[in-house]
Each structure stands twice: as structure tokens, then as C-alpha cells.
Amino acid sequence: MATEAADECLAVLVDITERRQAEQALAESEYRLAKAQSMTHVGSWSFDPNSEEVNASDELLRIMRLRRDEATQESFAG
């Protein structure tokens, strides 16, 4: 960003190293969880009552023979 006098250029640098490392660690953790669920033939799901969003693991959907768009709170609670 140049100053009004155009004799200086101001810049802000942000180190995103920690964020990238955290994103990579999260991705690795999610991968390991998915592999563990697949190997042990178990799954997991969660429900957010505020948004009514259902989040189901791929393995649970496979076990229950459901597509992701068929995953509802009722399909898992029953």
C-alpha cells in the first residue's frame, strides 16, 4: 500500500507456517481416524442441533449402506 505522498510503500507480512502445520496435522489425524474405523469396522456420527447438520464417517455410511445425502439424525438414532 503506497502512502499519499507515494514516497513509501507499506506492507504487512503474515507468517502462516503454524496454520499450515496445523492444517496438515488435522488432515493426517482425519486420515488415521478413517483408516482405523475402516480396519475395525466401526463408524461415528455427530449431530449439531443448532444447524441440524449430521456428520457421519465414511465407514458408518458404508456399514449402513447409506449415501451421504441419506444420512439423517433419524437414520442413526433408530
N, C-alpha and C positions, 0 to 999 in steps of 0.2 A: 504494500500500500504506500503510495507516494504522499509526501506531505504537501500542504498547499503551496509552499514555495518551490516544490519539486526538486529540492536540493538533498533530500533524504528519502530513503526507501525503508519502510518499517516492515518487519516480518516477525511472525510467531512460529516457532518450531515446537512440535509436539512429538515426544518420543512414544511411539506406540509399541515398543518392544514387549512391555509387560502385558498389554492387551492381546497381542498376537500369541504370546506364550500361553496365556490363559485360555484363549480360543482353541489352541492346539491341544492343550491338556484336556479340555472339555470334550473335544472330538475323540480323542483317544479313550477317554473314560466311557463315553457313549458306545464306542465300538466294542470295548471289552465287555460292557454290560450286555449288549446284544449277543455277542458270541457266547457268553456264559449262559444266558437264557436259552439260546439255541441248543447248546450242549446238554443242558439239564432238563430241557423240555418244560420250562416254566415261562410264564409271561407276567406282565404287570400292566396296570392301568391306573389312571387317576381322573378325577372329575373336579372341575372348578365350578362351584355353584354360582359364582358371580357372572361368569361368561357362559356357563353351561357347556364348556368345552371338555370333550373327552379326549384323553391322550392314552393310546394303547400301544404296547410294544408290538413289533412285527411278529414276534414269536406267539404272542397271545392271539393275534389275528389269525395266524396260521393254524394254531391249535383249535380255535373255534370256527375255522373256515368262514371268516368274515372279511369283507373288503373294508378298507379304511372308512369309506363313506357309510358303511353299515354299523359302525361302532357307536353305540349309544349307551348311556348310563343303564338303561333297562336291559340291554343285551348282556351286560356283565353282572348286574345285580341279581338277576333271576336265577 
